[in-house]
Amino acid sequence: MFDILVVAAILAVTVTLGLGLYSLFRGGDYARSHSNRLMRWRVGLQAVAVLILVVGMVWKATQGA
């Protein structure tokens, strides 16, 4: 279960990073309105991904899987 969650979290971070890079290179009004929001989303998704990894590692250590 944690394997699927980790892959989904990494995919979400990757997509958000890609959208942020697209916004950066597009520039103009689009970048002004989207870049900061996408950066905040990416940081939040990275925090969730790290939390899932830590919970998975603790789970594996306690369950002996």
Secondary structure, DSSP 4 states (H G I P E B T S, - for coil): -HHHHHHHHHHHHHHHHHHHHHHHHH-HHHHHHHHHHHHHHHHHHHHHHHHHHHHHHHHHHHHT-
